[in-house]
Amino acid sequence: MRPLRPLPSQLARRPLLLITLVIVVIDQASKAWVCAHLQPGLPAPFLPGLLQLRWVRNTGAAFSLFRDSTLVLGLLSLVVALGVAVWIWKSRQQPFWQGLALAFLLGGTVGNGIDRWSLGHVTDFLELVPINFPIFNGADIAINLAVACFVIDALTRRHEHHKR
């Protein structure tokens, strides 16, 4: 068995944009499937005891904050997406974890932004069964992964700084 290769220290622009594109495609395809196959509000078992599908239209943000603020949230998603895209575009390389964070953030922001601008709401459909948690979607997962990657990046840089 071969040893695992270490993670690259840098990620170039092209792989980051590819990751972003994959996130947007998966997010939009999953939402299209949900809208075509589920009835709004009715639960459909997916992973019994853990996860069910329930299609809801969310006019707010995370945890249904800012309900009925589609225009403001649409503008915010547009500004964030443009800012992150410029950040990626201006740099040929990004530190690994920071680059992943940017790609996840851009993919999630664009995925939910597409919903806000084209539908007037975000399509949410993933519901955790064992706990009372807001219903979410793939773009939301990507945004949360971005936060985790930013934290890992900060901790990694701090650790490297202290080693010097």
Number of C-alpha atoms within 10 A of each C-alpha: 3 4 5 6 6 6 9 9 10 15 18 16 19 13 14 24 20 13 17 24 18 15 24 24 14 15 23 21 13 16 22 12 10 19 15 9 10 15 13 13 12 11 16 16 13 13 11 10 10 12 17 19 23 22 25 20 16 23 21 18 17 12 12 12 11 13 14 15 15 22 14 13 21 22 14 14 22 17 13 17 20 15 13 18 18 11 15 21 15 10 10 12 17 18 15 18 24 21 25 25 25 27 29 30 29 30 32 28 26 25 28 26 25 19 20 24 17 11 13 18 25 25 28 22 27 20 23 18 15 10 9 8 11 13 22 22 22 24 28 22 16 24 20 16 19 24 18 16 21 19 15 16 19 14 12 13 14 11 11 10 9 8 7 5
